[in-house]
Amino acid sequence: LQIAFAMLVASSLTLALGWAQLSLLTGDPNRALQVGVLPFLVGDVLKIALGALIAQRLRARTLGLV
């Protein structure tokens, strides 16, 4: 659960900073959200879920050393 939370925070920060930069460059925050954030949300959720699952299974196989 800690790994999933850390991945969520990192992904959110990346998307927020990317949105902020794209908003400044385009001058349109709504359009920046549409093209710079929304298309990536589904993939990020899948990436977080899969990464957390893999980390959990690795931890079980390595006696918690990972």
Salt bridges, closest charged atoms under 4 A:
ASP44 OD1 - LYS47 NZ 3.41
